[in-house]
Amino acid sequence: MYTNLIDELKPKPKFNLDYYKDEDLYSEGDVEDKMIQLIAQNNPEDYSKVIYDNFSWSTYYHLTHMRKNILNWYSFDSQASILEIGCGLGAITNMLCERCKSVTAVELSKKRATATLLRCRERENLEIIVGNLNDIKFKEKFDYITLIGVLEYQGQYTNTENSYVDFLNTVKKLLKPNGKLLIAIENKYGLKYWCGAREDHTGIPFDSINQYGIGNKNAKTFSKQELSQLIKNSGFQNLFFYYPMPDYKLPTVIYSEKKLPDNENMQNLQPYYLDNSTLVANEKNIYKDLIENQVFEFFANSFLVECSDGDVGKITFANISSERLAQYRIVTRFCNNEKVEKYALEDNIGREHLVQTWKNQEALKKIGMKVWNLQLKDKVLISDYSKEQLLENKLLDSFKKKNIAEICEILDKAYYDILHSSSHIEENKNIMFELGIADEKNTKSYGPILSIGFLDMIFRNAFYKQGDLYWFDQEWILESIPAKYILYTAIVEFYQSFPQCEQVLSIKEIAQKYEIESLWDEFGQMRQMFFETVVDEYHSVTSQVFRTESTKPIMENIKKLINM
């Protein structure tokens, strides 16, 4: 099977067929053949364009870099060994090879294993074993084991009375003392299911909530309590729950039992659905109540559980900048030692951007601005974790109180800092003139022009401490930019995250207050132009297909139910 491709590409990983029984027990059919051809013809750095050119859910799901987000933030020991059970088409295998000394990947299907072989063809620290884990005899034990979308199928592939516990017992025996098992799985009571989304394995709405009363029994997911009990029954002493959002398949942010979301913004959560024909509620609009009623953990769409007899929970939160071009993708993670770390996802091309971020913050400090202390150590940016209130949350509280005077005071304070973040230059040197966006006849209307504009002086990137603002995460700068443009950006991002604030003080009123109403369209063009230089355009376009903000299909679905 695919011997011609293997002969041509000469993949470096070891391909072990000793346990293969000449039967592929799991398959998605012809789509896998298509994936193998695309993988063979392209390198991983080109997958965004490949998805765009060959668009389908299957192509997106199997090839998107978003799949790696389930573990690319995790603190692996670089000298460790890892066993990946159920590698599929190799969505995260390459990343594991980058992070650990040796990787052993197990896959039931020879065809799917071949896809991983070709996808990871340059990896010399990888062995791929084709077969059922329950049949394989390993020569060594491992520091880490991953079960990403695997546990739910063990009722089908582990033929014992207590299949799930017995499978986990088998897995635990393969771990070194204090080794770690990482389990990713859907929550049977995930909020998206209550909103009507089709169950991921059966395709039937509300199926898991109804205890799989209609769908097939080939897969089974669990509540948090059920999953906890299963893992404890298999002998693990310590568990730590993470909550990948919007789910474990395509996560952009990782919450945990030690760091839960604290406002409805939820790091700009963007739910996705393959089919909105069964939706009966807007998932995004419900999180506010879940958070306020402290039930987020029960309704989280997915779980990632760290299981060990040793320490767990070293990382408590991670945010992954996934929409960007590869050289700009950054992970921000909170550690249990009260430190915040930032590092480049693509280290070979991303370190320059990381260094520039540190330089930007140092430049702000040099001019006399208050900034949160940031250190550059090797390939990581490190700062102290702050318990101070974010400026964004301070502003949101003022909106909730409908305190217009306080809102204006906060906005004035932010704009004051923006105005004083850099020296001012001549009005005619506005970069927007050079870019052909702005009208040079209205030079005065753009206000002060900053020699260096810090584009990330948005309300989410400052702490509010005793009336002072402490800025952080200053990734981007632009020379010769109007100070009003930076304020515009901060305002737009805030209202996009919290559209309900429009009912208290409209964005138009704020634009009038700071005399930027007439500049709104031009600033919008400027913002779009900046996005196009930073964002992975192919990924951005394709990912939007599965996202929905409209309530129209929901209302139509409800009407259908009423009329049945």
Buried (B, 14 or more C-beta within 10 A) or exposed (E): EBEEBBEEBEBEBEBBEEBBEEEBEBEBEEBBBBBBBBBBEBEBEBBBBBBBEBBEEBBBBBBBBBBBBBBBBBEBEEEBBBBBBBBBBBBBBBBBBBBBBBBBBBBBBBBBBBBBBBBBBBBEBBBBBBBBBBEBEEEEBBBBBBBBBBBBBBBBBBEBEEBBBBBBBBBBEBBBEEBBBBBBBBBBBBBBBBBBBBBBBBEBBBBBBBEBEEBEEBBBBBBBEBBBEBBBBBEBEBBBBBBBBBBBBBBBBBBBBBBBBEBBBBBEBBBBBEBBEBBBBBBBEBBBEBBEEEEBBBBBBBBBBBBBBEEBBBBBBBBBBBBBBBBBBBBBBBBBEEBBBBBBBBEEBBBEBBBBBBEBBEBBBEEEBBBBEBEBEEEBBBBEBBEBBBBBBBBBBBBEEEBEEBBBEBBEBBBEBBBBBBEEBEBEEBBBBEEEBBEEEEBEBBBBBBEBBBBBBBBBBBBBBEEEBBBBBBBBBBEBBBBBBBBBBBBBBBBEBBEEBEEBBEBEEBBEBBEBBEBBEBBEBBBEEBEEEBBBBBBBBBBEEBEBEEEEBBEEBBEEEEEE
